[in-house]
Amino acid sequence: MHISHSGEDDNLKRLLSFSVAYIEAKCGEFDLSGKTNLDIRATELVFERTRYAYNDAVEYFDDNFQSDILGLSLDMVFALEEESDA
């Protein structure tokens, strides 16, 4: 989304917040500004879902990113288990 004006800022912030909530509900909590592999992958999914929502195609997001969502959610579960074992 190459937007060169600020007229869309409020809408984009709203869409981003919806996408963060959606990815956290599907995969688990993450840090948007985090540097871990899991944080980066989750943030990428947030941006992708926001792109779909912005273009009125959010209903296609799950199908197109199903393997990414599933992989991230499993990796997050495994990471939590490793933390609790340590």
C-alpha positions in Angstrom: 0.0 0.0 0.0 1.9 3.0 -1.3 -0.1 5.8 0.4 1.6 9.1 0.1 -0.9 11.2 2.1 -2.1 11.3 5.7 -5.8 11.1 4.9 -5.9 7.3 5.4 -4.0 7.3 8.8 -6.9 6.8 11.1 -8.4 4.1 8.9 -5.0 2.3 8.6 -4.5 2.5 12.4 -8.0 1.0 12.9 -7.3 -1.8 10.5 -3.9 -2.5 12.0 -5.4 -2.7 15.5 -8.0 -5.1 14.2 -5.3 -7.2 12.6 -3.2 -7.3 15.7 -6.1 -8.5 17.7 -7.0 -11.1 15.1 -3.4 -12.5 14.9 -3.1 -12.6 18.7 -6.4 -14.5 19.0 -5.2 -17.0 16.4 -1.6 -17.4 17.3 -0.9 -15.8 20.7 0.6 -12.6 22.1 3.6 -11.0 20.4 5.5 -7.8 20.4 4.9 -5.7 17.3 8.3 -4.0 17.7 10.0 -7.2 18.8 13.1 -8.6 17.1 12.5 -12.4 17.7 11.6 -14.6 14.8 8.1 -15.1 16.2 7.5 -11.4 16.6 8.7 -10.7 13.1 6.5 -13.4 11.6 3.5 -12.3 13.6 4.0 -8.6 12.5 4.3 -9.7 8.9 0.9 -11.4 9.2 -0.6 -8.3 10.7 0.6 -6.3 7.8 -0.7 -8.8 5.3 -4.1 -9.0 7.0 -4.3 -5.2 7.0 -3.5 -5.1 3.3 -6.4 -7.6 2.7 -8.7 -5.6 4.9 -7.7 -2.3 3.2 -8.5 -3.8 -0.2 -11.9 -5.3 1.0 -10.7 -8.8 0.6 -10.2 -9.9 4.3 -12.4 -13.0 3.7 -9.5 -14.4 1.6 -6.8 -13.9 4.2 -7.4 -17.1 6.2 -7.3 -19.3 3.1 -4.2 -17.6 1.6 -2.2 -17.6 4.8 -3.5 -20.7 6.6 -0.1 -22.4 6.6 1.6 -19.3 8.0 -1.0 -18.9 10.7 -0.9 -22.5 11.7 2.9 -22.6 11.6 3.3 -19.5 13.7 0.7 -20.6 16.3 2.4 -24.0 16.7 5.8 -22.4 17.0 4.4 -20.0 19.7 3.0 -22.9 21.6 6.3 -24.8 21.4 8.2 -21.7 22.5 5.9 -21.3 25.6 6.4 -24.9 26.5 10.2 -24.5 26.2 10.0 -21.4 28.5 8.0 -23.3 31.1 10.4 -26.2 31.0 13.4 -24.0 31.6 
